Amino acid sequence: MQVFCFHCKKTNEVIASSGQIGRREECQFCKSDLHACKNCEMYEPKSYNECKEPSAEVVKEKERANFCDYFKARATGDNGDQKTKLLSAAEALFKKNS
């Protein structure tokens, strides 16, 4: 299973026999917690409680390991990559042809 690290922006290869990332799993590059809100697909800074899951309990430390049952590991850094892709597309659209 691949897990993106919010801290160092690298992808980790994690062996998860149960299909879930353990609470104590750490990034193999920077040792940050992997079972943290900022590594979850449900993490959304603009949502209430910064989570897309309305039933999730409030987690104050989004960069630390937690016990959230709704955790789904992100495989890529889609949040930042999406912004870059959109900006590139907009620049290409409005670029003058020489």
C-alpha positions in Angstrom: 0.0 0.0 0.0 1.3 3.5 -0.9 0.9 6.4 1.5 1.7 10.0 0.8 3.5 11.9 3.6 2.2 15.5 4.1 5.4 16.5 5.8 8.2 15.5 3.4 5.9 15.1 0.3 7.2 11.6 -0.5 5.3 8.3 -1.0 5.9 5.5 1.4 5.5 1.8 0.7 3.7 0.4 3.8 2.8 -3.3 4.4 -0.7 -3.3 5.9 -2.0 -6.9 6.3 -5.4 -5.6 7.5 -5.7 -3.0 4.8 -5.4 -0.2 7.3 -2.5 2.0 8.3 -1.5 1.4 11.9 -1.6 4.3 14.4 2.1 3.9 15.0 3.2 3.8 11.4 5.9 6.4 10.5 7.2 7.9 7.3 10.3 6.0 6.3 11.9 9.3 5.2 11.1 11.9 7.8 9.6 9.8 10.7 6.3 11.8 10.7 3.1 10.0 11.8 1.3 8.4 8.8 -2.1 7.8 10.5 -2.7 11.6 10.8 -5.4 13.8 9.4 -3.2 15.6 6.9 -2.4 12.2 5.3 -6.1 11.2 5.0 -8.2 11.4 1.9 -11.0 13.0 4.0 -8.8 15.9 5.1 -10.1 19.2 3.7 -9.0 22.5 5.3 -12.1 24.3 4.1 -14.6 21.8 5.7 -16.0 21.9 9.2 -13.4 20.3 11.5 -11.2 20.2 8.4 -12.7 16.8 7.5 -15.1 15.7 4.8 -16.6 13.1 7.1 -19.4 14.8 9.2 -19.5 12.0 11.8 -15.8 12.1 12.6 -14.8 13.3 16.1 -12.9 16.5 16.4 -9.1 16.0 16.2 -7.1 19.1 17.3 -3.6 18.0 16.2 -4.0 17.2 12.5 -0.3 16.3 12.1 -0.2 13.7 14.9 -1.3 10.1 15.0 -4.9 9.6 16.0 -7.6 6.9 16.4 -10.0 8.1 13.7 -12.0 5.2 12.3 -12.7 7.1 9.0 -9.0 7.4 8.1 -8.2 6.6 4.4 -4.6 6.9 3.5 -3.8 9.3 0.6 -1.6 7.7 -2.0 -0.6 11.0 -3.7 -0.3 14.6 -2.8 -3.4 15.5 -4.7 -4.1 18.7 -2.8 -1.0 20.6 -3.9 -0.8 18.9 -7.3 -4.4 19.8 -8.2 -3.6 23.5 -7.6 -0.5 23.3 -9.8 -2.4 21.5 -12.6 -5.2 24.1 -12.6 -2.8 27.0 -12.7 -0.9 25.4 -15.6 -4.1 24.9 -17.5 -5.3 28.4 -16.9 -1.9 29.8 -18.0 -2.0 27.7 -21.2 -5.5 28.8 -21.9 -4.7 32.5 -21.7 -1.2 32.3 -23.2 -0.8 34.4 -26.3 0.4 32.5 -29.4 3.6 34.0 -30.7 
